[in-house]
Amino acid sequence: MITAAKKNKNPFKSIYYIVIAGFVLTIHDVIIKWISDTYPVHEIVLVRSCIAIIPILMIAHWRGGLRLLRTNRYFGHIIRSLFMFGTYLCFFLALSALPLAETVSLFFSSPIFITILSVLFLKEKVELTSWIAVFAGFMGVIIMLNPGSEMIDPAAFLAVLSALLYAIGSIMTRNLGKTESGVSLTFYLMVVYIVSSTILAFALNNTSYNSYSHPSLAFL
């Protein structure tokens, strides 16, 4: 896997994948926003993950068999997946209360956190122009939060927290990707999503909410 990763240094191919992923995730977010007042968030994550794991297993079969799912780094997979579960949970909760454009804009603070964490944990060198971009992005997030207003919607902080958790998960993905296949990274992510959302469902089973409560709480 390491040898294969070293050979694959086509940045345009990576950009292509990121653009396609961004397009698919945008449609995904619109659907989540649409059904957030009908289904609880843990049910959405559970159904989404159960369906997603099927094509993941099919891809694993096509690319060399289930041996691609073998790993000696279960702990790393679990910790990374929990961070990513927290990422989507916070993002979905924010999405139910805020306009889609505002939620996504706040989530775009994730490159700021990724840049800082890459220096601290991956020891990557960041050019001055990148730090200027990080500072500009940080100022954009401050403007979006509008701290001078009388009241900041708590959902805005959920969106920023989602970005931070995503940044941590991305750093862990970079580290695990040195030895793990993309299929295994996705497979164990879905497994943890299924287990975590099921536990959350049981925990919230007997919880009632006020119809006038915050939309994020109602979605939870």
Stockholm file with secondary structure:
# STOCKHOLM 1.0

chainA/1-220         MITAAKKNKNPFKSIYYIVIAGFVLTIHDVIIKWISDTYPVHEIVLVRSCIAIIPILMIAHWRGGLRLLRTNRYFGHIIRSLFMFGTYLCFFLALSALPLAETVSLFFSSPIFITILSVLFLKEKVELTSWIAVFAGFMGVIIMLNPGSEMIDPAAFLAVLSALLYAIGSIMTRNLGKTESGVSLTFYLMVVYIVSSTILAFALNNTSYNSYSHPSLAFL
#=GR chainA/1-220 SS CHHHHHHCCCHHHHHHHHHHHHHHHHHHHHHHHHHTTTSCHHHHHHHHHHHHHHHHHHHHHHTTCGGGGCCSCHHHHHHHHHHHHHHHHHHHHHHHHSCHHHHHHHHTTHHHHHHHHHHHHSCCCCCHHHHHHHHHHHHHHHHHHCTTSSCCCHHHHHHHHHHHHHHHHHHHHHHHTTTSCHHHHHHHHHHHHHHHHHHHHHHTTTCCCCTTSCHHHHHC
#=GC SS_cons         CHHHHHHCCCHHHHHHHHHHHHHHHHHHHHHHHHHTTTSCHHHHHHHHHHHHHHHHHHHHHHTTCGGGGCCSCHHHHHHHHHHHHHHHHHHHHHHHHSCHHHHHHHHTTHHHHHHHHHHHHSCCCCCHHHHHHHHHHHHHHHHHHCTTSSCCCHHHHHHHHHHHHHHHHHHHHHHHTTTSCHHHHHHHHHHHHHHHHHHHHHHTTTCCCCTTSCHHHHHC
//
